Amino acid sequence: MLTILLLAACAGESTAPDGSAPPDAPPEVASLRVTPRTITIETNQPIVFRSAAETPSGDSLAPPVAWNASGGSINPDGTFTSDSVGTFMVIAATRPRARDFADAPVARDGSRRLPLREPRADTSLVRVVPRPGNLLRLAVSPDTATVARGATRTFTVMGRNGTGVLRPVGVTWEATGGVIDPAGVYTAGESIGTHRVIATSVSRTLADTAIVVIVPTGGTPDPDSIPQPDPTPDPDPIPDPDPAPTSTLARVVLTPAVANVATGRTAQFAAYGRSTVGDSLPVAVTFSATGGSVTSAGLYTAGSQAGSFKVIATSNGISDTSVVTLVRALGSGGRTGLPFGPSQQLGRSGGVVAPFSMSSDAADAVNIVSRINAARAGNYTLMLSMTGGKHERYMSTIGGVQQFDEAKWRAKMDTYNTPAIKAAMAQGVADGIIIGNLVMDEPHVSGGGDGNTWGPRGTMTKLRVDGMCSYVKQIFPTLPTGVFHQHDTFEPNKSYKVCDFMTVQYNHRRGSVTAFRDEALALGRRDGHAIMFSLNILNGGVQDKDGNVDCAGTGGRGTFGINCRMTAAQVREFGMVLGPAGCGLFMWRYDPEFVSDPENQRAFRDIGGRLATLPAKSCTRS
């Protein structure tokens, strides 16, 4: 299946200098940290632990680790479950790689037995509690919190049964306006205003919501009314000495707030009330829905039409609404193989030319539906960049300095927020026609806001880009979102928690292509996002050394500086290493002379033929 990458004209074109080649010696791991640090779960409730490491200088690493647990079971990817109650240790320890032995002393038998770097380890505690019976409601604490942009706040939850007894419970967390981890640690985004933190029981039958008010700076957190539970289990439940009084219903809360449902399938919704004093209350509601039908018990059955619809719960004139996106079953479009090709092909050549299956072109709100329909008719897929990569579109003078103006970016994104586009997008994602959307090009490029930078250093952060990904997902809940930049050039010691994928571009100056691949994939594993690879075929060959910019012995002169084009052999070698490893491979950018060269054509056919035989991969978070 062919793939088209829809970008602004400059997307993927770096104006910043490339980083130097990675050092030969493996970096030293100074510290390793496992998250979540402590967490309460129920029996047979899976939870994913993650590890992150730092060098002595504070740079972020994602070394391979071995997972162990003192009870229950844990998979190589860090997923822990237990069918027994208790408090257990989850331990991650670094594992030496083959290259870690490179400089170790050689024994008499010619072997190298001692690793160059000392292993590091860290431990988290997981409290496993029994699944509670006769549970009537959940209580999130604090029920209201004020959090500054970028700051964190920990939320906890307890369950209450019919006799007023409080019990520890396992839940899943959801949030708006920021991100929340499995342990209830909420990180506020950039959107000032009132947002929600929602805890839902493992059975999906109960939920409670806390209110989060995000303020610009200096927000003073309210003290927790319930402290973080101690990881040591209580021997017996303790009756609540002050049962919650009966209060007047103030609002209805419907969960889940957002749902993606395949056409013809079902989804369960639940509603509860919040009292005037903030308690959650059982409440009788009347359900109604669009795009399908819903029973009196909240079981929604999707209709046959893809698009964005609503489920509404009403009690005594008070309502809450959830957004339901109906899609055809994922994969129904039959996409196979990994997308491959030069960017900007469609706009420069007028079509997608074999052996390629990927291109890049801008798509505005006025033509994006027709682009999606054309892709479906032509049997190719799309990678979108609805807001494009051009800096000057989104710049304003703020505080006397030219810098990124997120309000302009959001205004552009809002032009796509129409029922027709949302329906086409939902169906395209479900069909496998649309594989993702890039929210920004090279956010690490800082400077004077001169049209090739986003503003002074610190203007763009991963937290801010995460907020942009979140904004896109509020409009298109099923659409994978990503960002284009090198994995080690933009806040490598911090993580994306919302964005689904990162596109990283290789050139010869980066050094070993296998090391580049492995480091990018390791970062993706550490942070839970996918990786799409790119080749800079026009400026990524061996740099000219004689000062004449003639690029003798290379693939030809690059587009600027002393850069040279890749040779056909390099394209083949690098593409074969990177292509199978990511969720797609594109090349910057389409050039008629380079593409039509017979040697390059043979290299392209070899790569395209290989990638076409591989299973399709999703560019979504793991």
C-alpha positions in Angstrom: 0.0 0.0 0.0 1.3 3.5 -0.9 1.8 6.1 1.8 1.8 9.9 1.5 3.3 12.1 4.2 1.4 15.4 4.3 3.7 18.1 5.6 4.4 21.8 5.1 7.0 22.5 2.5 9.8 22.9 5.0 8.9 20.0 7.3 11.9 17.7 7.8 14.4 20.3 6.5 16.9 21.0 9.2 18.5 24.4 9.4 20.4 23.6 12.6 23.8 22.0 12.6 23.8 18.3 13.1 25.3 16.8 16.3 28.7 15.2 16.2 29.0 11.5 15.9 28.4 9.6 19.1 31.6 8.7 21.1 33.0 5.2 20.7 33.0 4.4 24.4 29.6 3.4 25.8 28.2 6.1 28.2 28.4 5.5 31.9 25.2 4.9 33.8 25.4 7.0 37.0 21.9 6.3 38.2 18.8 4.3 37.3 15.3 5.1 38.4 12.1 2.9 38.2 8.6 4.4 38.0 6.1 4.3 39.5 8.0 4.4 42.8 5.1 3.0 44.8 1.7 1.9 43.6 -1.4 0.0 44.7 -3.0 -2.4 42.3 -5.6 -5.2 42.6 -4.9 -8.9 42.0 -4.4 -9.7 38.3 -4.4 -6.0 37.4 -1.4 -5.4 35.0 0.8 -2.4 35.6 3.8 -1.3 33.4 7.0 -0.2 35.2 9.5 1.9 33.3 13.2 2.7 33.8 15.2 5.8 33.1 18.9 6.4 33.5 21.3 9.3 33.6 25.0 9.8 33.0 27.2 11.6 35.5 26.6 14.8 33.6 22.8 14.5 33.8 22.2 13.3 30.3 19.3 10.9 29.8 19.9 7.3 28.7 17.7 4.3 28.0 20.0 1.3 28.6 18.6 -2.3 28.4 17.5 -3.6 31.8 16.6 -6.9 33.3 13.4 -7.0 35.3 12.8 -9.1 38.5 10.1 -9.1 41.2 10.0 -10.6 44.7 6.5 -11.9 44.0 4.0 -12.1 41.2 5.4 -12.1 37.7 7.1 -9.5 35.5 7.6 -9.6 31.7 10.8 -8.4 29.9 8.9 -5.2 29.0 8.3 -4.3 32.7 4.6 -5.5 32.9 3.9 -6.8 36.4 0.9 -8.8 37.6 0.1 -10.9 40.7 -2.7 -13.2 41.6 -1.6 -13.0 45.3 -2.0 -10.1 47.7 1.1 -8.6 49.4 3.8 -6.0 49.0 6.5 -6.9 46.5 9.6 -5.4 45.2 10.1 -4.7 41.5 13.8 -4.4 40.5 15.4 -3.2 37.3 19.1 -3.7 36.7 21.2 -2.6 33.8 22.6 -5.3 31.5 26.0 -4.9 29.9 25.8 -4.8 26.1 28.3 -6.3 23.7 30.1 -3.0 23.2 30.5 -2.6 26.9 33.1 -5.3 26.8 35.1 -3.6 24.0 37.7 -2.1 26.2 37.8 -4.8 28.9 41.1 -6.6 29.6 41.7 -9.5 27.4 42.2 -12.8 29.2 44.8 -15.4 28.2 42.2 -17.4 26.3 41.4 -14.3 24.3 38.0 -13.5 25.9 36.8 -10.3 27.6 34.8 -11.2 30.7 34.6 -8.0 32.7 32.1 -5.3 31.6 33.4 -1.8 31.2 30.6 -0.2 33.2 29.3 -1.2 36.6 25.7 -2.3 36.6 23.1 -0.1 38.2 19.8 -1.1 39.8 16.7 0.5 41.4 13.6 -0.9 43.2 10.0 0.1 43.4 7.3 -1.2 45.7 3.9 -2.6 44.5 1.1 -3.2 46.9 -1.3 -5.9 45.7 -4.8 -5.8 47.3 -7.8 -8.1 46.8 -10.5 -7.0 44.4 -13.1 -5.5 46.7 -16.7 -6.7 46.9 -19.8 -4.6 47.5 -17.9 -1.5 46.6 -20.3 1.5 46.3 -18.1 4.4 45.3 -14.6 5.8 45.0 -13.1 8.8 46.6 -10.3 10.7 45.0 -8.1 13.0 47.2 -7.7 15.9 46.9 -11.1 16.5 45.3 -9.9 20.0 44.2 -6.3 21.1 43.5 -4.6 24.2 42.1 -1.5 23.4 40.1 0.9 25.7 38.3 1.7 25.0 34.6 4.4 22.3 34.4 4.1 21.4 38.1 3.0 18.0 39.6 0.4 16.9 42.1 -0.2 13.4 43.5 -3.8 12.1 43.7 -4.8 9.1 45.7 -8.0 7.1 45.8 -9.9 4.8 48.3 -13.0 2.7 47.9 -16.0 2.8 50.2 -18.3 -0.1 50.7 -22.0 -0.2 51.9 -21.0 -0.2 55.6 -18.8 2.9 55.2 -15.5 0.9 55.3 -12.6 2.4 53.4 -10.6 0.0 51.3 -7.5 0.4 49.2 -8.3 -0.2 45.5 -6.6 -0.4 42.2 -7.7 2.1 39.5 -6.8 3.5 36.1 -6.3 7.2 35.9 -7.3 9.7 33.2 -6.9 13.4 33.0 -7.5 16.5 31.0 -5.2 19.5 30.8 -2.1 17.5 31.5 -0.9 13.9 31.9 -1.2 11.5 34.8 0.9 8.4 35.5 -0.4 5.0 36.8 0.4 6.1 40.4 -1.8 9.2 40.2 1.0 11.7 39.7 -0.5 14.5 37.6 1.7 16.9 35.5 -0.1 20.1 34.5 0.1 21.1 30.9 0.1 24.6 29.4 -3.7 25.1 29.2 -4.8 27.5 32.0 -8.2 26.8 33.4 -10.3 24.0 35.0 -9.6 20.4 34.2 -10.4 16.9 35.5 -8.6 13.9 37.0 -10.7 10.7 36.9 -10.1 7.5 38.7 -12.0 4.5 37.3 -12.3 1.1 39.1 -10.7 -2.0 37.5 -14.2 -3.3 36.8 -15.0 0.0 35.0 -18.2 0.3 37.0 -17.3 3.1 39.4 -15.4 6.3 39.0 -14.7 9.6 40.8 -13.5 12.9 39.5 -11.3 15.6 41.0 -11.1 19.2 39.8 -7.7 20.6 38.8 -7.3 24.3 38.2 -4.1 25.1 36.2 -2.7 28.6 36.9 0.1 30.4 35.2 2.7 30.4 38.0 2.8 30.1 41.8 -0.3 27.9 42.2 -0.3 26.8 45.9 -1.3 23.1 46.1 -4.1 22.3 48.5 -3.0 19.8 51.2 -4.0 16.2 50.6 -7.0 15.2 52.7 -5.9 11.6 52.4 -2.1 10.9 52.5 -0.3 8.6 50.0 -1.1 5.1 51.1 1.8 3.3 52.8 3.0 0.4 50.7 2.5 -2.0 53.6 -1.0 -3.5 53.5 -3.4 -2.8 56.3 -4.3 -6.0 58.2 -8.0 -5.2 58.3 -10.2 -2.5 56.8 -10.9 0.3 59.3 -14.5 1.7 59.5 -14.8 5.4 58.6 -15.4 7.2 61.8 -17.2 10.0 60.0 -19.4 8.7 57.2 -20.1 11.1 54.4 -23.4 12.9 55.0 -26.2 12.8 52.4 -25.9 15.9 50.2 -27.7 17.5 47.4 -26.7 16.5 43.9 -24.6 19.2 42.2 -23.5 17.5 39.0 -23.4 14.3 37.1 -20.1 12.7 35.9 -20.2 10.3 32.9 -17.2 8.0 32.3 -15.3 7.4 30.1 -15.2 11.0 29.0 -13.9 10.0 25.6 -14.3 6.6 23.9 -13.3 5.1 20.5 -15.7 2.4 19.4 -15.6 0.3 16.3 -18.8 0.4 14.2 -21.3 -2.3 15.3 -19.4 -2.8 18.6 -20.4 -1.9 22.2 -18.9 0.2 25.0 -20.0 0.4 28.6 -20.6 3.9 30.1 -21.2 4.6 33.8 -22.5 7.7 35.6 -22.3 8.9 39.2 -23.1 12.1 41.0 -21.1 14.7 42.9 -22.7 16.4 45.9 -22.5 20.0 46.9 -19.8 19.1 49.4 -17.7 17.2 46.8 -18.7 13.6 47.6 -19.4 11.1 44.9 -22.9 9.7 45.0 -24.8 6.9 43.4 -27.4 8.4 41.1 -30.2 7.2 38.8 -29.7 8.6 35.3 -31.3 8.5 31.9 -29.0 7.7 29.0 -29.3 9.1 25.5 -27.0 8.9 22.5 -26.3 9.8 18.9 -24.6 7.7 16.3 -26.0 4.5 17.9 -28.2 3.3 20.7 -27.7 3.1 24.5 -29.5 0.9 27.1 -30.8 2.1 30.5 -27.7 0.4 32.0 -25.3 2.5 29.9 -24.3 -0.1 27.3 -23.8 1.8 24.0 -24.0 0.0 20.6 -22.3 1.9 17.8 -24.1 2.4 14.5 -22.6 1.8 11.0 -21.6 5.4 10.3 -18.1 6.5 11.3 -17.7 9.9 13.0 -17.9 11.8 16.2 -21.0 11.4 18.4 -22.3 11.8 22.0 -23.5 9.8 25.0 -25.5 11.8 27.5 -26.4 10.9 31.1 -29.1 13.0 32.8 -30.5 13.1 36.3 -33.0 15.7 37.6 -32.1 18.1 34.8 -28.4 17.8 35.3 -26.3 16.2 32.5 -22.9 15.2 31.5 -21.7 14.3 28.0 -19.0 12.0 26.6 -17.6 12.1 23.1 -17.7 8.8 21.2 -15.7 8.4 18.0 -17.0 5.6 15.8 -14.5 3.9 13.5 -14.4 0.8 11.5 -12.4 -2.0 13.0 -8.7 -1.1 13.1 -6.9 -2.7 10.2 -10.0 -3.0 8.1 -8.2 -1.0 5.4 -5.8 -3.9 4.8 -2.6 -1.9 5.1 0.5 -4.1 4.8 4.2 -3.3 4.7 6.0 -0.3 6.1 5.6 3.1 4.3 8.7 4.3 2.4 9.6 7.2 0.1 11.0 10.7 -0.3 9.0 13.6 1.3 7.3 16.2 -0.8 7.0 13.9 -3.8 3.4 14.6 -4.6 3.8 18.3 -4.8 7.1 18.2 -6.8 6.3 15.3 -9.2 2.5 15.3 -9.4 2.1 11.8 -8.1 3.5 8.9 -6.1 6.1 7.1 -8.2 7.0 3.4 -7.7 8.9 2.0 -5.9 7.9 4.6 -3.3 4.9 4.6 -1.1 5.3 7.8 0.9 5.4 11.5 0.1 4.8 14.9 1.8 2.5 17.7 1.0 0.5 20.3 3.0 -3.3 19.7 3.4 -5.5 22.6 4.6 -9.0 22.2 6.1 -10.5 22.9 2.7 -8.9 20.0 1.0 -8.0 17.5 3.7 -11.2 15.4 3.2 -10.5 15.1 -0.5 -6.9 14.1 0.2 -8.1 11.3 2.5 -10.6 10.1 -0.1 -8.0 10.2 -2.8 -5.7 8.1 -0.6 -8.4 5.6 -0.1 -9.1 5.4 -3.8 -5.4 5.2 -4.6 -4.6 2.6 -1.9 -2.0 4.6 -0.1 -1.7 6.0 3.4 -1.2 9.4 4.9 1.1 11.0 7.5 -0.4 14.4 8.2 1.1 17.7 9.4 -2.1 19.8 9.6 -0.3 22.8 11.1 2.8 22.4 8.9 6.4 23.1 9.8 6.9 26.7 8.8 8.0 28.8 11.7 6.8 32.2 10.5 3.2 31.1 10.5 3.1 31.0 14.2 5.5 33.7 15.4 4.6 36.9 17.4 6.5 39.5 19.4 6.0 38.4 23.0 7.8 40.4 25.7 9.7 42.2 22.9 11.0 39.0 21.5 9.9 37.1 18.3 8.8 33.6 19.5 6.3 30.8 19.0 2.7 31.9 19.6 0.7 28.9 20.6 -2.5 30.8 20.2 -1.8 31.1 16.4 -1.0 27.4 16.2 -4.2 26.4 18.0 -6.2 28.7 15.8 -4.9 26.8 12.7 -5.6 23.5 14.4 -9.2 24.6 15.2 -9.9 25.0 11.4 -9.9 21.2 11.2 -12.5 20.9 14.0 -15.5 20.2 11.8 -17.9 17.2 11.8 -17.0 16.3 8.3 -13.2 16.3 8.9 -13.6 14.5 12.3 -15.6 11.8 10.6 -13.2 11.4 7.7 -10.2 11.4 10.1 -11.7 8.8 12.4 -12.5 6.5 9.5 -9.1 7.0 7.9 -7.3 6.1 11.1 -9.5 3.0 11.5 -8.9 2.0 7.9 -5.1 2.3 8.3 -5.1 5.1 5.7 -3.9 7.7 8.2 -0.9 6.7 10.3 -0.3 9.9 12.3 0.0 13.7 12.5 3.2 15.7 13.1 2.4 18.6 15.4 5.8 20.4 15.1 9.1 20.4 13.1 12.4 20.6 15.1 11.2 22.3 18.3 14.9 22.3 19.5 15.9 25.0 17.0 16.1 28.1 19.1 17.4 31.7 18.4 16.0 35.1 17.6 12.7 33.9 16.1 14.0 34.9 12.6 11.7 32.5 10.7 14.1 29.5 11.1 13.8 29.3 14.9 11.0 29.0 17.4 12.4 31.7 19.7 14.8 31.9 22.6 16.0 28.7 24.3 13.3 27.4 26.6 10.5 28.6 24.4 9.8 25.1 23.4 9.8 22.2 25.8 8.7 18.6 25.7 6.0 19.4 28.1 4.7 22.1 25.7 4.9 19.8 22.7 3.0 17.2 24.7 0.3 19.8 25.3 0.1 20.4 21.6 -0.3 16.6 21.0 -3.0 16.6 23.7 -4.8 19.5 21.9 -4.8 17.5 18.6 -6.2 14.5 20.5 -9.0 16.5 22.0 -10.2 17.0 18.4 -9.2 13.6 17.0 -9.0 11.1 19.8 -7.8 8.2 17.7 -5.2 10.1 15.7 -1.5 9.2 16.6 0.5 12.4 17.2 4.2 12.9 16.8 7.1 15.4 16.5 10.1 15.7 14.2 13.5 16.1 15.9 16.7 14.1 16.7 16.3 11.9 19.7 19.3 13.3 21.5 19.0 17.1 20.7 15.9 18.2 22.5 15.6 17.7 26.3 16.8 14.0 26.2 16.6 13.7 29.9 12.8 14.5 29.8 10.0 12.4 28.3 7.0 12.7 26.1 3.9 11.4 27.9 1.2 12.1 25.3 2.9 12.3 21.9 2.8 8.9 20.2 5.9 8.9 18.0 9.1 10.8 17.2 10.6 11.1 13.7 14.4 11.1 13.8 16.6 11.7 10.7 20.0 10.1 10.0 22.9 11.4 8.1 26.5 10.2 7.7 27.8 12.7 10.3 25.8 10.9 13.0 28.3 8.0 12.9 27.3 4.4 13.2 23.9 3.9 11.7 23.2 0.9 13.9 24.1 2.9 17.1 21.8 5.7 15.9 19.0 3.2 15.4 19.5 1.5 18.7 19.8 4.7 20.7 16.6 6.1 19.1 14.7 2.8 19.8 16.0 2.7 23.3 14.6 6.2 24.0 11.3 5.1 22.5 11.2 2.1 24.8 12.1 4.2 27.8 9.4 6.8 27.1 6.8 4.5 25.6 6.5 6.1 22.1 7.1 4.8 18.6 10.0 5.8 16.3 9.8 6.7 12.6 13.1 6.9 10.8 14.2 9.3 8.1 17.2 9.6 5.8 18.7 13.0 4.7 19.5 11.8 1.2 20.3 15.3 -0.1 22.6 16.6 2.7 23.5 13.5 4.6 26.4 12.0 2.7 30.1 12.4 3.4 30.8 16.1 3.9 33.1 17.7 1.3 36.7 18.0 2.6 38.6 19.9 -0.2 36.8 23.2 0.3 35.6 23.3 -3.3 32.1 21.9 -2.5 32.4 19.6 -5.5 31.5 16.5 -3.3 33.9 14.3 -5.3 33.2 10.6 -4.8 29.8 11.2 -3.2 26.3 11.3 -4.5 26.7 14.9 -5.6 26.4 18.4 -4.0 23.9 19.0 -1.3 21.4 21.8 -1.0 23.6 24.1 1.2 27.0 24.4 2.9 29.6 21.7 2.4 27.0 19.0 2.6 26.9 16.2 0.0 24.3 13.8 -1.1 24.3 10.1 -0.2 25.6 7.5 -2.6 23.3 4.7 -3.8 25.3 2.3 -1.6 24.7 4.5 1.4 21.0 4.9 0.8 20.7 1.1 0.5 22.8 0.4 3.6 21.2 3.0 5.8 17.7 2.2 4.6 18.0 -1.5 5.2 19.2 -0.8 8.8 16.6 1.8 9.7 13.6 0.9 7.6 12.5 -2.4 9.3 13.1 -1.0 12.8 10.5 1.9 12.8 6.9 2.4 11.9 8.0 4.0 8.6 10.9 5.3 6.6 10.9 8.5 4.6 13.7 10.5 3.0 14.3 14.3 2.9 13.4 15.1 0.2 12.1 14.4 -3.4 14.6 15.6 -6.0 14.0 14.7 -9.7 17.7 14.3 -10.6 18.5 12.2 -7.5 15.4 10.0 -7.7 15.8 9.3 -11.4 19.5 8.2 -11.1 19.6 4.5 -12.2 21.8 3.4 -9.3 19.6 5.2 -6.8 16.6 3.6 -8.4 18.0 0.2 -7.7 18.7 1.1 -4.1 15.1 2.4 -3.7 13.7 -0.8 -5.2 15.7 -3.0 -2.8 14.6 -1.0 0.2 10.9 -0.7 -0.9 10.8 -4.4 -1.8 12.1 -5.4 1.7 9.8 -3.1 3.6 6.7 -4.2 1.6 7.1 -7.7 3.0 7.1 -6.6 6.6 4.0 -6.3 8.8 2.5 -2.8 9.2 3.3 -1.1 12.5 1.3 1.5 14.4 2.9 4.8 15.2 1.1 4.8 18.6 2.4 4.7 22.1 3.1 1.3 23.6 
